[in-house]
Amino acid sequence: MWWRRGIAVIYASNEQSGKKVADVIKNKGYPVSLLRYSLENVEKLWKCYDALVFVMALGGVVRSICKFAQGKDKDPAVIAVDDEFKFVIPVIGSHWGANDLAKEISEALNSTLVITTASEQRGVTSVEELANLLIAKVVNVNAIVKVTSALLRGERVCVKGISSLPPQVKGNYVIGDGCKYSVIITDNNRCDDENVVCLKPLRVAIGVGSKKETSPKTVKEAILYVFDLLSLDKSRVKLIASIRESAEVASKELGIPFRKITLEEINSFNDECLTPPSEKLTELGLKGVAEVSALIAGGKDAKLILRKIPYKGEVTVAVAIAGE
């Protein structure tokens, strides 16, 4: 699930084309925002979303993103779609989901897809995509090239530190030892072997919002739904946080520490990447609950990795990477 933090669609001159692309993405079930092009918008969205889809000429896209690009492990995926929907082109972040999203958009729009990376052409799951599936940080990005090249040659790449691979993984990955090239899931922050990519599993904080009358049973179901959605083991959860007592009961049943969030904490919290509040929350004078709770519980340097998602119209759940 690449697009947990959402996708921003940015149009330059043709609002109708932008809306159509946004509708395509929304119909896929991904969180999406539609905005008119400006460099100020690009700068903000660059830090807040997993992917930016520009509905404009490729040259304009390249010029717009140059000043913001920092590295393949830091930047969002970027895709260009022309106003007439003739071409869909991943610009950066190909192995970090841009190719996958571009394919989905091109199929929905009946456009020509322009893919230039070898791993996607050969049906191999990139190391970057594996890291995303495992909610893990790539410790040594420079080693990715060697390991990916081995996969493209058909060589075995050993994966250590997990008992099984996510079902959608493709390529000659094998669980165990005995390979020249490896991917290791580890808590270490250093990885000096150039033939090994180290992935550090990230701990998360979960924020919950719900109606007052929602039962702890429904809240627990919503949390378990997110665990399943992210293939996340509860041992990876640092805290569950909410303003609701029902969430506290659900947390105790799950055996996960709970933090009660106050209305004062919510209203004094600021983060430019929060999803704009619903009309109901605005009426209540709240800027949000689930996302804010997750970020507060995550501590310093917390970052949303799953924007709030609804469950049965009664609960919203958001997930943040837990910082210090």
Disulfide bonds with the S-S distance in Angstrom:
Cys48-Cys273 2.02
Cys158-Cys179 1.99
Cys191-Cys198 2.03
